[in-house]
Amino acid sequence: MVTPYDLSHEGGVGRHAQSLATALRGLGHQARVLGPASGAVPEGCDGIPGVVPIRANGSVARIGLFTAGHAVRAHLERGRYDLVHVHEPLVPGPSRLALRLSHVPVVATFHANAEAEPAAGRLLRRAVSLGLSRLAAGIAVSLEAKRFARAIYRGPVAVIPNGVDLSRFGPAARVERRADAAGALRVLFVGRFGEPRKGFEVLAEAAERLAAAGRPVEVTVVGAGPRERWQGRAALRFAGRLDDAGLAAAYAAADVFCAPSLGGESFGMVLVEAMASGCPVVASAIPGYAEAARGAARLIRPGDAAALAEALWSAGREGAERERLTRLGLARAPALDWAHLARRVERIYLKALRRRGAVGAPVEARP
């Protein structure tokens, strides 16, 4: 697995690659994740230097812009891999280098979408897409991501979404509380709250509206960002970054999960984790979130703080709505279990290997 994003910082693409690698190991394969790193990397990953922060898509992407080609080549040669799976092959850095330098079949996953992409971005995307003809197969995490990929890659593209590890995120640990019980409504937000496109400002305003209406609320914020900007804002509690166990506990303790992004999300892994944990979900009505939820979340217009406030209260406090969203979320989650999705990815790998005549030949160290 090769990702262009800093493995030392939390991010959706890195989390996807690491989760998929873990699931593939569970199927008996050997899998490593390679990417740029500014510090320590998670278990099962290998980091190489060259990280540079770049503003893109309303966010700051920490990519391996200065990653050296010889470092990627050396890793590929040492690993003696049967197949390389690159994520975001259009992003400069290790993924593009691995695509160019690999002598084995290469599969790519497209995570981004073309939502509100400027004309200059489209031209640049076409310019850097020339090497995609080397791909044996493509994967997109959503229909939006597939539409993005289709503009510049004509090979086969399967839609295989982000997944959830049901062994880590599940309803067993939920802290139940009657909908009419006293106490603040417990809202959970997970993400880089300092980035405008994540919509955290809208959630903060919705919380203030609830408090002003005599509806007590407490927003737990998981993730990295500039806390000082929010000093003095009522009802906000910053938990910082959490590992999977801490995040699972946060989902379990929340009355409602909120994903108020304004756009630019191709799927929505955190929605799936919340649903799998039995936590009702309220999210923005953007294509990626709608595809992730498939009717199992309450969707509201992006940027509408008043509508968000009402939806949060309804999902977290009104018994029938809370029960409905919980039931639908739990029913949706099994289809997105990584153990299931990894087998779909495995089938794509096998097809790619057969096309290159790589299946059936003895390979040293193959499990």
C-alpha positions in Angstrom: 0.0 0.0 0.0 1.3 3.4 -0.9 -0.2 6.7 0.3 1.0 10.2 -0.5 -0.1 11.6 2.8 1.8 12.0 6.1 1.5 8.8 8.0 2.4 10.7 11.2 -0.9 12.7 11.1 -4.5 11.4 11.2 -6.2 11.4 7.8 -8.9 9.5 5.9 -6.7 8.1 3.2 -4.0 6.9 5.6 -6.6 5.4 7.8 -8.2 3.6 4.9 -4.9 2.2 3.7 -3.9 1.0 7.1 -7.4 -0.6 7.8 -7.4 -2.3 4.4 -3.8 -3.6 5.0 -4.9 -5.0 8.4 -7.9 -6.7 6.9 -5.8 -8.3 4.2 -3.4 -9.6 6.8 -6.5 -11.3 8.3 -7.0 -13.0 5.0 -3.5 -14.5 5.2 -1.6 -11.9 3.0 1.5 -9.9 3.8 0.9 -6.2 3.6 2.8 -3.0 4.5 1.9 0.6 4.1 4.5 3.1 2.7 4.1 6.8 2.9 5.8 10.1 3.8 6.2 10.7 7.5 7.2 13.7 9.6 7.5 11.6 12.8 6.6 8.2 14.3 4.3 6.0 12.1 1.7 3.4 13.1 2.6 -0.3 13.4 2.7 -2.0 10.0 3.8 1.2 8.2 7.1 2.4 6.8 7.8 6.2 6.7 10.1 8.1 4.4 10.9 11.8 4.6 9.8 14.7 2.4 6.5 15.9 3.9 5.3 19.4 2.8 2.0 21.0 3.9 0.0 22.1 0.8 -3.4 24.0 0.8 -5.9 22.1 -1.3 -9.7 21.4 -1.4 -10.4 23.7 1.6 -7.9 21.8 3.7 -4.1 21.5 4.3 -2.7 18.3 2.8 0.6 17.0 4.2 2.0 15.3 1.2 5.4 13.7 0.4 6.2 16.4 -2.2 10.0 16.0 -1.6 10.0 12.3 -1.3 13.0 10.9 -3.2 12.4 8.4 -5.9 15.4 6.3 -4.9 13.8 5.8 -1.4 10.6 4.5 -2.9 12.5 2.3 -5.3 14.6 0.8 -2.5 11.5 0.0 -0.5 9.9 -1.7 -3.4 13.0 -3.8 -4.1 13.4 -4.8 -0.5 9.8 -5.9 -0.2 9.8 -8.0 -3.3 6.0 -7.4 -3.6 3.7 -9.3 -5.9 1.5 -6.2 -6.3 1.5 -2.5 -5.4 -1.7 -0.7 -4.4 -1.4 3.1 -4.6 -3.8 5.6 -3.1 -4.6 8.9 -4.8 -2.3 8.3 -7.8 -2.6 11.9 -8.9 -1.1 13.4 -5.8 2.6 14.2 -6.1 4.8 12.0 -4.0 5.2 8.3 -3.1 2.0 7.1 -4.9 3.0 8.6 -8.3 6.6 7.4 -7.8 5.5 3.9 -7.0 3.2 3.8 -10.0 6.2 4.8 -12.2 8.8 2.6 -10.6 6.9 -0.6 -10.0 7.7 -3.7 -12.0 4.6 -5.6 -10.7 0.9 -5.0 -11.3 -0.4 -1.7 -9.8 -3.9 -1.1 -8.5 -5.0 2.4 -7.6 -7.7 3.8 -5.3 -9.2 7.2 -6.1 -10.5 8.9 -2.9 -11.1 12.5 -4.1 -14.1 14.0 -5.9 -14.4 16.9 -8.3 -16.9 18.9 -6.3 -16.4 22.6 -7.0 -13.1 21.9 -8.7 -11.7 25.0 -10.4 -10.9 25.0 -14.2 -7.2 25.2 -13.4 -7.5 22.1 -11.2 -9.1 20.2 -14.0 -6.3 21.1 -16.4 -3.7 20.1 -13.8 -5.5 16.8 -13.2 -5.4 15.9 -16.9 -1.8 16.9 -17.1 -0.7 14.6 -14.3 -2.9 11.7 -15.4 -0.6 10.5 -18.2 0.9 7.7 -16.2 -2.4 6.1 -15.3 -2.3 3.9 -18.3 0.1 1.6 -16.4 -2.6 0.7 -13.9 -4.0 -2.8 -13.9 -7.2 -1.7 -12.3 -8.9 1.2 -10.4 -11.0 1.4 -7.3 -13.1 4.4 -6.2 -14.4 4.9 -2.7 -17.7 6.3 -3.9 -19.7 7.1 -7.0 -18.5 10.7 -6.8 -14.9 9.5 -6.6 -15.6 7.3 -9.6 -16.9 10.2 -11.6 -13.7 12.1 -10.7 -11.6 9.2 -11.9 -13.5 8.5 -15.1 -12.5 11.9 -16.5 -8.9 10.9 -16.6 -8.7 7.1 -16.4 -10.4 4.8 -18.9 -9.6 1.4 -17.3 -11.9 -0.6 -15.1 -13.0 1.2 -11.9 -14.9 -0.7 -9.1 -16.6 1.2 -6.4 -15.5 -0.2 -3.0 -16.2 2.2 -0.1 -14.4 3.1 3.0 -15.0 0.5 5.7 -15.3 0.0 9.4 -13.7 -2.6 11.6 -16.7 -4.1 13.4 -14.4 -5.8 15.9 -13.4 -2.3 17.1 -16.5 -0.3 16.6 -19.8 -1.9 17.7 -22.9 -1.2 19.9 -21.8 -3.4 22.8 -20.2 -0.6 24.8 -23.0 2.0 24.3 -23.9 4.1 27.3 -27.6 4.3 27.1 -29.7 7.1 28.7 -33.4 7.7 28.4 -34.3 10.3 25.8 -36.1 12.4 28.3 -33.4 12.1 31.0 -31.9 15.2 32.6 -28.5 16.4 31.5 -26.9 17.9 28.4 -27.3 16.5 25.0 -24.0 14.8 24.2 -22.9 15.6 20.6 -19.7 14.1 19.1 -17.6 15.7 16.3 -14.6 13.9 14.8 -12.2 15.6 12.4 -9.8 18.5 11.7 -12.0 21.2 13.2 -9.7 24.0 12.1 -10.5 23.5 8.5 -13.5 25.6 7.3 -14.9 22.8 5.0 -15.4 20.5 8.0 -18.2 22.9 9.1 -17.3 23.0 12.7 -18.3 26.7 12.9 -21.8 25.7 11.9 -21.9 23.0 14.7 -20.6 25.6 17.3 -23.4 28.0 16.2 -26.0 25.2 16.4 -24.9 24.3 19.9 -25.3 28.0 21.0 -28.8 28.1 19.5 -29.7 25.0 21.5 -28.3 26.5 24.7 -30.1 29.8 24.1 -33.4 27.8 23.7 -32.9 26.2 27.1 -31.7 22.9 25.6 -28.4 22.1 27.3 -25.7 20.6 25.1 -22.1 19.4 25.3 -20.0 18.9 22.2 -17.1 16.6 22.4 -14.5 17.4 19.7 -12.1 14.7 18.7 -9.2 15.7 16.4 -6.5 18.2 15.8 -6.9 22.0 15.4 -6.5 25.5 16.9 -8.3 25.2 20.2 -7.5 28.8 21.1 -9.8 30.1 18.5 -12.7 28.6 20.3 -11.9 29.8 23.8 -15.0 31.1 25.5 -17.4 29.2 23.3 -19.9 27.4 25.5 -20.4 23.7 25.5 -17.2 22.7 23.6 -14.9 20.0 25.1 -11.8 19.2 23.2 -10.5 15.6 23.6 -7.6 15.8 21.1 -6.6 12.9 19.0 -7.8 9.4 20.2 -6.7 5.9 19.3 -9.3 3.4 18.1 -10.2 2.3 21.6 -10.7 5.9 22.8 -12.7 6.8 19.7 -14.9 3.8 20.1 -15.6 4.9 23.7 -16.5 8.4 22.4 -19.0 7.0 19.9 -20.4 4.8 22.6 -20.9 7.6 25.1 -22.5 10.1 22.6 -26.2 10.7 22.2 -25.7 11.8 18.6 -22.8 12.1 16.1 -22.5 15.2 13.9 -20.7 15.5 10.5 -21.4 19.1 9.4 -19.0 19.3 6.5 -19.7 22.0 3.8 -18.4 19.8 1.0 -15.4 18.1 -0.4 -16.0 14.7 1.2 -16.0 11.7 -1.1 -17.5 9.3 1.4 -17.5 9.7 5.2 -15.7 7.0 7.2 -16.6 8.6 10.5 -20.3 8.3 9.7 -19.9 4.6 9.2 -18.0 4.2 12.5 -20.7 6.0 14.4 -23.5 4.0 12.8 -21.7 0.8 13.6 -21.4 1.9 17.2 -25.2 2.4 17.5 -24.9 6.2 17.6 -27.5 8.2 15.7 -26.0 10.3 12.9 -26.8 13.8 11.7 -24.8 15.0 8.7 -24.7 17.5 5.9 -26.7 16.5 2.8 -23.6 16.3 0.5 -23.2 13.5 -2.1 -20.5 11.6 -0.3 -22.3 11.5 3.0 -25.6 10.5 1.4 -23.9 7.6 -0.3 -22.2 6.5 3.0 -25.5 6.7 5.0 -27.9 5.2 2.4 -30.8 6.6 4.4 -29.4 5.7 7.8 -28.6 9.3 8.8 -30.5 12.5 9.2 -29.2 14.8 6.5 -29.6 18.6 6.6 -28.6 21.4 4.3 -24.9 22.3 4.6 -24.2 25.5 6.5 -27.7 25.7 8.1 -27.1 26.1 11.8 -30.8 26.4 12.7 -31.7 23.2 10.9 -28.7 21.4 12.4 -29.7 22.4 15.9 -33.2 21.0 15.5 -31.9 17.8 13.8 -29.4 17.2 16.6 -32.0 17.6 19.3 -34.5 15.4 17.5 -31.9 12.6 16.8 -30.5 12.7 20.3 -33.6 13.4 22.4 -36.8 12.2 20.6 -37.2 8.5 21.3 -38.8 7.4 18.1 -36.3 9.3 15.9 -33.3 8.2 18.0 -34.4 4.6 17.8 -35.1 4.8 14.0 -31.6 6.2 13.2 -29.9 3.7 15.6 -31.7 0.8 14.0 -30.9 1.9 10.4 -27.3 2.6 11.2 -26.7 -0.8 12.8 -28.3 -2.4 9.7 -26.1 -0.4 7.3 -22.8 -1.1 9.0 -22.3 -4.9 8.2 -22.1 -4.2 4.4 -19.2 -1.9 5.1 -17.2 -4.3 7.4 -13.5 -4.3 6.3 -13.5 -8.1 6.5 -16.1 -8.1 3.7 -14.6 -5.2 1.7 -11.1 -6.7 1.8 -12.3 -9.8 -0.1 -13.7 -7.6 -2.8 -10.3 -5.9 -3.1 -8.6 -9.3 -3.0 -10.6 -10.3 -6.1 -9.4 -7.2 -8.0 -5.8 -8.0 -7.0 -6.2 -11.6 -8.3 -7.6 -10.4 -11.7 -4.7 -7.9 -12.0 -2.1 -10.6 -11.3 -3.7 -13.0 -13.7 -3.6 -10.4 -16.5 0.1 -10.2 -15.9 0.5 -14.0 -15.6 1.7 -13.5 -12.0 -0.7 -16.0 -10.3 0.5 -19.6 -10.1 4.2 -19.0 -10.4 6.2 -19.8 -7.3 7.3 -16.6 -5.5 9.7 -16.8 -2.7 8.3 -15.6 0.7 4.7 -15.6 -0.7 2.4 -16.7 2.2 
